[in-house]
């Protein structure tokens, strides 16, 4: 029997202290089966499989148990009050449907997370860890009856300036960390897009973004994790270290596991010196081949910028109009958007000059160069809002990853499909790391009948090019049926075995990351 504050969790049932006292006053010390005496039939009482959600009486017992762990105001069963927790940013036509019988729990600390997970695991209740809800593959959607576990209240940030690290709780947002680090003269590089994303989710999905070409993805920034396992154990993995070669690297296994192996409660992240000089350079081209041929030459001859993005002119102009802005470049049909960032302007200018030379040597027009933060922010805002400009007409968003050398061929193949099917399939992405975003759009307001076949065809193009079906967004709950296209059967079986070790009762985010 496990005791936690005012909750009694027994092998077969859970009840609040209040209900337990009521029973014991009339019947003596509780030993085995109190349900009939409490007016609850055995058919509606929780059984060994943890069916705490069956019937109003059992629902009340579950709520009593949760409310004795987490403050009552943060245990919510009213559907209307949890609407913002039932979905993420997945495109509407492919968004998973949330389950009907759910309770939202917002713990304040790791100890509360641990107690909730012990309760849930004992009774085989599904638990869906929840961050900022910015994902695009349904990973945070609660698709089974159970508990939505929102970490939003756990949002403290500590800056360790001496070690150049930040310690962020799972509910801290990217925007807050960027601002807090900046005030300390430090910089956190990853920028996946939505600054409201929370670090529990950012780490659980191994988020990427435009700056990965220089600094890598989220796993390259994580130095330590505090996690809670499915059975409630609290583990500290890693440390404020740059080298650690002890045992298997469980921390790296948790990163990118999409909430299926453990709940992340705290993250230690590497920080860098803040750049003294930045500039945004837009390289205009009349055709994509010239633009893409420039990318590797820039990396080889001018060093690695903070970001190199590829976007077509029509897409940028459409997004600017959506924002009530004007795209500042009037020449070219497609662009490379380059962000330079260095320790001094004396370092930045020579790099920028060399980039200009490479652009002109490879058929580009005169680059558009800005250093003012206001102008740079405007360009970044337009690039970052492509998703929102397309959102209402989007059926699905793919994010294939291919070798950089294959980008032109892959985009050509996708555009050929668009022409043949008379579809609008906007393609843009991170040119320097081979990660492309493809929006499958509605046709005249309707979802195309062959979306699944279209998706499979695009995935096939990526795989034939030596790529994979996702570089950033992850698998979530809407891509699990496609994982076998990239992984051998033996790999998938190993992953299932790992899941069973970490989560023997399959309570953590069931249906996500790997096939059932």
C-alpha positions as CSV (number, residue, x, y, z in Angstrom):
1,X,0.0,0.0,0.0
2,X,1.3,3.5,-0.9
3,X,0.5,6.5,1.3
4,X,0.6,10.0,0.0
5,X,-0.7,12.9,2.1
6,X,-4.4,12.4,2.2
7,X,-4.6,9.6,-0.5
8,X,-4.6,5.9,0.1
9,X,-3.6,3.9,-2.9
10,X,-4.2,0.1,-2.5
11,X,-3.6,-2.6,-5.1
12,X,-7.2,-2.7,-6.1
13,X,-8.7,0.7,-5.2
14,X,-8.2,4.4,-4.3
15,X,-10.2,6.5,-1.9
16,X,-9.8,9.9,-0.2
17,X,-9.2,10.1,3.5
18,X,-12.7,11.6,3.9
19,X,-14.3,8.5,2.3
20,X,-12.0,6.1,4.2
21,X,-12.9,7.8,7.5
22,X,-16.6,7.5,6.6
23,X,-16.2,3.8,6.0
24,X,-14.0,3.1,9.1
25,X,-16.4,5.0,11.4
26,X,-19.1,2.5,10.5
27,X,-17.2,-0.6,9.8
28,X,-13.8,-0.5,11.5
29,X,-10.4,-0.5,9.9
30,X,-10.3,-0.8,6.1
31,X,-8.9,-4.2,4.9
32,X,-10.1,-5.2,1.5
33,X,-13.3,-4.3,-0.2
34,X,-15.2,-1.2,1.0
35,X,-17.2,-0.6,-2.1
36,X,-20.6,-2.2,-1.1
37,X,-20.6,-0.5,2.3
38,X,-20.1,2.8,0.6
39,X,-23.1,2.3,-1.7
40,X,-20.9,1.4,-4.8
41,X,-21.5,-1.9,-6.5
42,X,-18.5,-4.0,-7.4
43,X,-19.3,-3.7,-11.1
44,X,-18.8,0.1,-10.9
45,X,-15.9,0.0,-8.5
46,X,-12.3,0.2,-9.8
47,X,-10.7,-3.2,-10.5
48,X,-7.2,-4.4,-11.0
49,X,-7.1,-2.8,-14.4
50,X,-7.6,0.6,-12.9
51,X,-11.1,1.5,-14.2
52,X,-11.5,4.6,-12.1
53,X,-13.4,6.4,-14.7
54,X,-16.5,4.1,-14.7
55,X,-19.5,5.7,-13.2
56,X,-20.1,9.0,-11.3
57,X,-19.1,7.5,-7.9
58,X,-15.8,6.3,-9.1
59,X,-15.1,9.6,-10.9
60,X,-15.6,11.4,-7.6
61,X,-13.1,9.0,-5.9
62,X,-10.6,9.8,-8.6
63,X,-11.1,13.5,-8.2
64,X,-10.8,13.2,-4.4
65,X,-7.5,11.4,-4.9
66,X,-6.1,14.0,-7.3
67,X,-7.3,16.9,-5.2
68,X,-5.5,15.6,-2.2
69,X,-2.3,15.7,-4.3
70,X,-2.8,18.9,-6.2
71,X,-4.8,21.9,-5.0
72,X,-8.5,21.6,-5.9
73,X,-8.4,24.7,-8.1
74,X,-5.9,22.9,-10.4
75,X,-7.9,19.6,-10.8
76,X,-10.5,20.4,-13.5
77,X,-13.1,18.0,-14.8
78,X,-15.4,20.6,-16.5
79,X,-15.0,20.0,-20.2
80,X,-15.6,23.7,-21.0
81,X,-12.6,24.7,-18.8
82,X,-10.2,22.4,-20.5
83,X,-10.9,23.2,-24.1
84,X,-7.5,24.8,-24.6
85,X,-5.9,21.5,-23.5
86,X,-7.6,19.2,-25.9
87,X,-5.7,20.0,-29.1
88,X,-2.5,21.4,-30.4
89,X,-1.6,23.1,-33.7
90,X,-2.0,20.1,-35.9
91,X,-3.9,20.9,-39.1
92,X,-7.7,20.5,-38.5
93,X,-8.4,17.7,-41.1
94,X,-5.8,15.4,-39.6
95,X,-6.0,16.4,-35.9
96,X,-6.7,13.5,-33.6
97,X,-10.0,13.6,-31.7
98,X,-9.7,14.0,-27.9
99,X,-11.2,11.4,-25.6
100,X,-14.4,12.1,-23.7
101,X,-13.6,11.2,-20.1
102,X,-10.7,13.5,-19.0
103,X,-9.5,15.4,-16.0
104,X,-6.9,18.2,-16.2
105,X,-4.3,18.4,-13.5
106,X,-1.8,21.2,-13.1
107,X,0.8,20.3,-10.5
108,X,3.0,22.9,-8.9
109,X,6.2,20.8,-8.3
110,X,7.9,17.5,-9.1
111,X,6.6,15.8,-5.9
112,X,3.1,16.4,-7.1
113,X,3.9,15.1,-10.5
114,X,5.4,11.9,-8.9
115,X,2.3,11.4,-6.8
116,X,-0.1,11.8,-9.7
117,X,1.9,9.3,-11.8
118,X,2.0,6.8,-9.0
119,X,-1.8,7.0,-8.7
120,X,-2.3,6.8,-12.5
121,X,0.1,3.9,-12.9
122,X,-1.4,1.9,-10.1
123,X,-4.8,2.1,-11.9
124,X,-3.6,2.0,-15.5
125,X,-4.9,5.5,-16.2
126,X,-3.5,7.2,-19.3
127,X,-1.4,10.4,-18.6
128,X,-0.8,13.0,-21.3
129,X,2.0,15.4,-20.5
130,X,1.1,18.8,-21.7
131,X,3.4,21.8,-22.7
132,X,2.5,24.8,-24.7
133,X,0.4,22.9,-27.3
134,X,2.5,24.1,-30.2
135,X,3.1,20.7,-31.8
136,X,2.0,19.8,-35.3
137,X,1.5,16.0,-35.1
138,X,-1.1,15.6,-32.4
139,X,1.5,14.5,-29.8
140,X,-0.1,16.2,-26.9
141,X,-3.8,15.4,-27.8
142,X,-5.3,13.2,-25.1
143,X,-6.8,10.5,-27.2
144,X,-7.6,8.0,-24.4
145,X,-9.7,8.6,-21.2
146,X,-7.4,9.7,-18.5
147,X,-5.4,12.6,-17.1
148,X,-4.0,15.7,-18.9
149,X,-0.9,16.6,-17.0
150,X,-0.1,20.3,-17.6
151,X,3.3,21.5,-16.4
152,X,2.5,25.2,-17.0
153,X,2.7,26.1,-13.3
154,X,6.3,24.8,-13.1
155,X,7.9,27.7,-14.9
156,X,10.9,28.9,-12.8
157,X,14.2,29.8,-14.5
158,X,17.6,30.0,-13.0
159,X,20.7,31.4,-14.8
160,X,24.0,29.9,-13.8
161,X,26.3,32.6,-15.4
162,X,29.5,31.0,-14.1
163,X,28.8,27.7,-15.9
164,X,26.9,29.4,-18.8
165,X,23.9,27.3,-18.2
166,X,20.2,27.8,-17.5
167,X,18.0,25.6,-15.3
168,X,14.4,25.8,-16.5
169,X,11.3,24.0,-15.2
170,X,9.2,22.2,-17.8
171,X,6.6,24.9,-18.0
172,X,9.0,27.8,-18.7
173,X,8.6,29.2,-22.2
174,X,11.2,29.7,-24.9
175,X,10.5,33.5,-24.9
176,X,11.1,33.8,-21.1
177,X,14.3,31.9,-21.3
178,X,15.6,34.0,-24.2
179,X,14.7,37.2,-22.4
180,X,16.2,36.0,-19.1
181,X,19.4,34.8,-20.7
182,X,19.7,38.0,-22.7
183,X,19.5,40.1,-19.5
184,X,22.5,38.1,-18.2
185,X,24.4,38.8,-21.5
186,X,23.9,35.2,-22.7
187,X,22.1,33.6,-25.6
188,X,20.1,30.4,-26.1
189,X,20.3,29.5,-29.8
190,X,17.4,27.2,-30.8
191,X,14.4,28.9,-32.2
192,X,11.8,26.3,-33.3
193,X,9.3,29.0,-34.3
194,X,6.7,29.5,-31.6
195,X,8.2,31.3,-28.6
196,X,5.3,30.2,-26.4
197,X,6.6,26.6,-26.6
198,X,7.5,25.2,-23.1
199,X,10.7,23.4,-22.4
200,X,9.2,20.2,-21.3
201,X,7.7,19.9,-24.8
202,X,10.7,21.3,-26.6
203,X,12.9,18.6,-25.1
204,X,10.4,15.8,-25.3
205,X,10.1,16.5,-29.1
206,X,13.7,17.3,-29.7
207,X,12.7,20.6,-31.3
208,X,14.8,22.0,-34.1
209,X,14.4,25.2,-36.0
210,X,16.3,27.5,-38.4
211,X,19.4,27.8,-36.2
212,X,20.2,24.1,-36.2
213,X,22.8,24.5,-38.9
214,X,25.1,26.2,-36.4
215,X,24.1,24.9,-33.0
216,X,22.2,21.7,-33.6
217,X,18.8,20.7,-32.3
218,X,17.5,20.7,-28.7
219,X,19.4,17.5,-27.7
220,X,22.6,19.3,-28.4
221,X,21.8,22.0,-25.8
222,X,20.6,19.7,-23.0
223,X,23.1,19.0,-20.2
224,X,20.8,17.5,-17.5
225,X,17.2,16.5,-17.0
226,X,15.0,15.9,-14.0
227,X,12.3,13.3,-14.9
228,X,9.6,11.4,-13.3
229,X,9.1,7.8,-14.5
230,X,5.7,6.2,-15.2
231,X,5.8,4.6,-11.8
232,X,6.6,7.8,-10.0
233,X,10.4,7.6,-9.4
234,X,12.2,10.9,-9.7
235,X,15.5,10.7,-11.5
236,X,18.3,13.3,-12.2
237,X,20.1,12.6,-15.4
238,X,23.3,14.3,-16.5
239,X,24.6,17.5,-14.7
240,X,26.2,20.8,-15.2
241,X,28.9,19.1,-17.2
242,X,30.4,19.2,-20.7
243,X,31.7,15.6,-20.5
244,X,30.0,12.6,-18.9
245,X,30.7,9.1,-20.1
246,X,29.2,7.0,-17.3
247,X,26.8,4.2,-18.2
248,X,24.2,4.3,-20.9
249,X,23.0,7.8,-21.8
250,X,19.4,7.6,-20.6
251,X,19.1,11.4,-20.9
252,X,19.5,11.3,-24.7
253,X,16.9,8.5,-24.8
254,X,14.3,10.7,-23.0
255,X,15.0,13.6,-25.3
256,X,12.7,13.2,-28.3
257,X,10.6,10.4,-26.7
258,X,7.5,12.6,-26.9
259,X,6.3,12.0,-23.4
260,X,6.1,8.2,-23.8
261,X,9.0,7.2,-21.5
262,X,8.9,9.8,-18.7
263,X,7.6,13.2,-17.7
264,X,10.3,15.9,-17.9
265,X,10.1,18.3,-15.0
266,X,13.3,20.3,-15.2
267,X,16.0,20.9,-17.9
268,X,19.6,22.2,-17.7
269,X,20.6,23.9,-20.9
270,X,23.8,25.2,-22.3
271,X,24.0,29.0,-23.0
272,X,26.4,31.0,-25.1
273,X,27.9,34.5,-25.2
274,X,25.4,37.0,-26.6
275,X,26.3,38.2,-30.1
276,X,27.5,41.8,-30.4
277,X,26.6,42.1,-34.1
278,X,23.9,40.5,-36.2
279,X,22.6,41.1,-39.8
280,X,20.0,39.6,-42.0
281,X,20.8,39.1,-45.7
282,X,18.2,38.2,-48.3
283,X,19.7,36.7,-51.4
284,X,17.3,36.9,-54.4
285,X,17.4,34.4,-57.3
286,X,15.4,34.0,-60.4
287,X,15.4,30.2,-60.0
288,X,15.7,27.6,-57.3
289,X,18.7,25.7,-58.8
290,X,20.9,28.8,-58.5
291,X,19.7,29.5,-54.9
292,X,20.3,25.9,-53.7
293,X,23.7,25.7,-55.4
294,X,24.8,28.7,-53.3
295,X,24.1,27.0,-49.9
296,X,27.0,24.7,-49.7
297,X,29.4,27.3,-51.1
298,X,28.4,29.7,-48.4
299,X,29.0,27.0,-45.7
300,X,32.3,26.0,-47.3
301,X,33.7,29.5,-48.1
302,X,32.0,32.0,-45.7
303,X,31.6,30.0,-42.5
304,X,28.4,28.9,-40.9
305,X,25.7,31.6,-40.4
306,X,23.1,31.4,-37.7
307,X,20.5,30.3,-40.3
308,X,20.0,29.8,-44.0
309,X,16.3,29.6,-45.1
310,X,14.8,28.9,-48.5
311,X,11.4,30.5,-49.3
312,X,9.7,31.4,-52.5
313,X,8.7,35.0,-53.2
314,X,5.0,34.3,-53.6
315,X,4.8,32.7,-50.2
316,X,6.6,35.6,-48.5
317,X,4.5,38.2,-50.1
318,X,1.3,36.3,-49.2
319,X,2.5,36.1,-45.5
320,X,3.5,39.8,-45.4
321,X,0.0,40.7,-46.7
322,X,-1.5,38.4,-44.0
323,X,0.4,40.4,-41.4
324,X,-0.4,43.8,-42.9
325,X,3.2,44.2,-43.9
326,X,5.1,44.6,-47.1
327,X,7.9,42.2,-48.2
328,X,10.9,44.4,-48.7
329,X,12.6,42.8,-51.7
330,X,11.2,43.5,-55.2
331,X,13.4,41.3,-57.4
332,X,13.8,37.5,-57.7
333,X,11.4,34.5,-57.6
334,X,12.9,32.8,-54.6
335,X,15.2,33.7,-51.7
336,X,17.8,32.5,-49.3
337,X,17.3,34.3,-46.0
338,X,20.6,34.3,-44.1
339,X,21.1,35.4,-40.5
340,X,24.7,36.4,-39.6
341,X,25.7,36.7,-36.0
342,X,29.2,37.3,-34.7
343,X,31.1,38.5,-31.7
344,X,31.9,41.9,-33.4
345,X,30.9,43.9,-36.4
346,X,34.5,43.5,-37.6
347,X,33.9,39.8,-37.9
348,X,30.4,40.1,-39.4
349,X,31.1,42.5,-42.2
350,X,33.8,40.3,-44.0
351,X,31.5,37.3,-43.8
352,X,28.6,39.3,-45.2
353,X,30.8,40.6,-48.1
354,X,31.9,37.1,-49.0
355,X,28.2,35.9,-49.0
356,X,27.4,38.7,-51.4
357,X,30.2,37.7,-53.7
358,X,29.1,34.0,-53.7
359,X,25.5,35.1,-54.4
360,X,26.5,37.2,-57.4
361,X,28.8,34.4,-58.7
362,X,25.9,31.9,-58.6
363,X,23.4,33.9,-60.6
364,X,21.8,35.9,-57.7
365,X,20.6,39.5,-57.8
366,X,22.1,42.1,-55.5
367,X,21.5,41.0,-51.9
368,X,19.3,43.0,-49.5
369,X,21.2,43.7,-46.3
370,X,19.9,45.0,-43.0
371,X,21.5,45.4,-39.6
372,X,18.9,47.4,-37.6
373,X,17.1,45.1,-35.2
374,X,13.7,46.5,-36.2
375,X,14.2,45.6,-39.8
376,X,15.6,42.2,-38.9
377,X,12.7,41.4,-36.7
378,X,10.3,42.4,-39.4
379,X,11.8,39.9,-41.9
380,X,11.9,37.1,-39.2
381,X,8.3,37.8,-38.3
382,X,7.2,37.4,-41.9
383,X,9.2,34.1,-42.2
384,X,7.9,32.8,-38.9
385,X,4.3,33.4,-39.8
386,X,4.1,31.4,-43.0
387,X,2.4,28.7,-41.0
388,X,-0.3,31.0,-39.8
389,X,-0.9,32.6,-43.2
390,X,-1.5,29.1,-44.6
391,X,-3.3,27.6,-41.6
392,X,-6.9,28.0,-42.5
393,X,-6.5,26.2,-45.9
394,X,-3.9,23.6,-44.7
395,X,-4.9,19.9,-44.7
396,X,-1.6,18.6,-43.3
397,X,2.0,19.8,-42.7
398,X,4.9,17.5,-43.6
399,X,8.5,18.1,-42.6
400,X,10.7,15.7,-44.4
401,X,14.5,15.7,-44.0
402,X,16.8,14.9,-46.9
403,X,20.5,15.3,-47.7
404,X,21.2,18.9,-48.6
405,X,22.5,17.8,-52.0
406,X,19.1,16.3,-52.8
407,X,17.0,19.4,-52.0
408,X,16.6,20.6,-55.6
409,X,15.5,17.2,-56.9
410,X,13.1,16.7,-54.0
411,X,11.4,20.1,-54.4
412,X,11.2,19.6,-58.2
413,X,9.5,16.3,-57.7
414,X,7.0,17.8,-55.2
415,X,6.2,20.6,-57.6
416,X,5.6,18.1,-60.4
417,X,3.0,16.4,-58.2
418,X,1.4,19.8,-57.5
419,X,1.2,20.6,-61.3
420,X,-0.2,17.2,-62.2
421,X,-2.8,17.3,-59.4
422,X,-3.6,21.0,-59.8
423,X,-2.8,21.5,-56.1
424,X,-1.0,24.3,-54.2
425,X,1.8,22.5,-52.3
426,X,4.0,25.3,-50.8
427,X,7.5,24.1,-49.9
428,X,10.0,26.1,-47.8
429,X,12.5,25.3,-45.1
430,X,15.9,25.1,-43.6
431,X,18.2,25.0,-46.7
432,X,21.4,24.4,-44.8
433,X,20.2,21.2,-43.0
434,X,17.9,19.7,-45.6
435,X,14.7,20.0,-43.6
436,X,11.7,21.0,-45.8
437,X,8.2,21.9,-44.8
438,X,5.4,21.0,-47.2
439,X,1.8,22.1,-46.7
440,X,-0.9,20.0,-48.3
441,X,-3.5,22.6,-49.1
442,X,-7.3,22.4,-49.7
443,X,-8.4,22.6,-53.3
444,X,-11.1,25.2,-53.8
445,X,-11.9,25.0,-50.0
446,X,-12.2,21.2,-49.9
447,X,-9.9,18.6,-48.7
448,X,-8.5,16.6,-51.6
449,X,-9.8,13.0,-51.7
450,X,-6.3,11.5,-52.1
451,X,-4.5,13.2,-49.2
452,X,-3.2,9.9,-47.8
453,X,-1.8,8.9,-51.2
454,X,-0.4,12.3,-51.7
455,X,1.4,12.2,-48.3
456,X,2.7,8.7,-49.0
457,X,4.1,9.9,-52.4
458,X,5.9,12.8,-50.8
459,X,7.3,10.5,-48.1
460,X,8.4,8.2,-50.8
461,X,10.3,11.0,-52.6
462,X,12.1,11.8,-49.3
463,X,13.0,8.2,-48.6
464,X,14.3,7.6,-52.1
465,X,16.5,10.6,-51.7
466,X,18.1,9.1,-48.5
467,X,15.9,11.0,-46.2
468,X,13.2,10.4,-43.5
469,X,9.6,11.4,-43.0
470,X,10.2,14.0,-40.2
471,X,13.2,16.1,-39.2
472,X,11.6,18.3,-36.5
473,X,7.8,17.8,-35.9
474,X,8.2,14.2,-34.7
475,X,5.8,11.3,-35.0
476,X,3.1,12.2,-32.5
477,X,-0.1,10.3,-33.0
478,X,-0.7,10.9,-36.7
479,X,2.5,9.5,-38.1
480,X,2.9,6.2,-36.2
481,X,1.6,4.1,-39.2
482,X,4.5,5.5,-41.3
483,X,7.4,4.8,-39.0
484,X,8.1,1.4,-40.6
485,X,9.0,3.2,-43.8
486,X,12.1,4.5,-42.2
487,X,12.9,1.9,-39.6
488,X,13.6,-1.8,-39.7
489,X,11.2,-4.2,-37.9
490,X,14.0,-5.1,-35.5
491,X,14.5,-1.4,-34.6
492,X,10.8,-0.9,-33.9
493,X,10.7,-4.0,-31.7
494,X,13.7,-2.7,-29.7
495,X,11.8,0.6,-29.3
496,X,8.7,-1.2,-28.0
497,X,10.9,-3.2,-25.6
498,X,12.3,0.1,-24.3
499,X,8.8,1.5,-23.9
500,X,7.8,-1.5,-21.8
501,X,10.8,-1.1,-19.5
502,X,10.1,2.5,-18.8
503,X,6.3,2.3,-18.8
504,X,5.2,-1.3,-18.1
505,X,1.5,-0.3,-18.0
506,X,1.6,1.9,-21.0
507,X,0.1,4.9,-19.2
508,X,2.4,7.7,-20.6
509,X,1.0,9.2,-23.8
510,X,-0.3,6.0,-25.2
511,X,-0.6,5.9,-29.0
512,X,2.3,8.3,-29.6
513,X,5.8,7.9,-31.1
514,X,5.8,4.2,-32.0
515,X,3.1,1.8,-33.3
516,X,1.1,-0.1,-30.7
